[in-house]
Amino acid sequence: MLKMKLIVKLMVCLAVMVAFMGCASTDKRSGTGEYIDDTVITAKVKSAIFSDPDLKVFQINVETFKGVVQLSGFVDSARDLKKAEDVARAVEGVVSVKNDLIVR
């Protein structure tokens, strides 16, 4: 009987430990807040590009995922390509820039 009580107590403790492990936090930051952050970064980059008189004539697409900004579209010169990348990189919150712009 004493052995049975000990086994039951151990099983209950094990079940409680497993339940608490499910409550542990993760290192990943994802969810609505991250989506909003990426949306804000995208808007700021688009605004910065549109505010630049040399770049606003081009249709440059901007997408952001976890702070990584991807630029795509067409520009007229390598100078414009580099300038668009520099403008995007200067925006607060940008982790890195993936420049997929194509020079026509």
N, C-alpha and C positions, 0 to 999 in steps of 0.2 A: 504494500500500500504506500509506504514511504517513497519507494522507488517510482511509483506511478505519479505521485504528486511532483516529484522532482522533474520528471519528464514533461509533465504538463507546464510547469513553470518555465522550463527551458524553451518549450515550443512557443509560449506566449511571448517571452523575451525576444526570440528570433523573429516572430511575426511583427512585433513593434519596431525592431531594428530595420527590417525590410521596408516597413511603411515609412519610417523617417528618411531612409535613403531616397525614396521617391520625392521627398520634399526638398532635396538639396538643390541649390541654385546652380545654374550653368554659366560658363564664361561667355557664351554667345549673347550678343545683344541683337535681338530681332523683334519685330512686331511693328505696331503702329508708329511708335516714336521714331524708329529707324526709317520707315517709309516717309514720314513727314520731313525728317532731316534731309533725305535724298531729294525730295520734292523742292525744298527750300534752296538747296545747293543748285539744282537744275535751273530754277527761276533766277537765281543770282547770276549764274554763268550766262544764261541767255540775255539777261539785262545788260551785263557787262559787254558782251559781244555786240549787242544792238547799239549800245552807247558809243562804241568806237566807230568813227566815221569811215575808216578804211574797211571795216568788216561788216557793217550793217547791210551792205548791198548783196552779200552772199546769203544763201539759204544754208545755214549750218544747223544741223540737228544735234541736240544735247540730251544725253541720257546719263543718269547717275545710279550706281548701285554700291551701297556701303561706302560712300565717299569717293568712289572711283568714277571719274567723269569720262564719258566716251563722246568724242566729237566725230561727226560724219557729215558728208556732203562734199561740195566742190568749191574750190577757191581758184583764183587766177595765177597765183605765184607761190613759190616756196616761202617768200617773205610773209605773205598773208597766212600761210599754214602755220608758220612759227609764231606769228603774232597772236593768232587765235588760241594756240596752245598756251602761250604766256599769259594771256588774259584769263583763261580758265584756271590756270595754276594759281593765279593771284587771289582767287576768290576764297574767302574764309570757309573752312570745312572740307576743302578738296584734299583728298589723300594723295591721289595721283591722277594723271590724265592719259587716257588712251586715245591717241590721235589717229583717226581713220579718215582724215580729210584727203581728198584727191585733187591734185593740181591739174586743171584742164589744159 
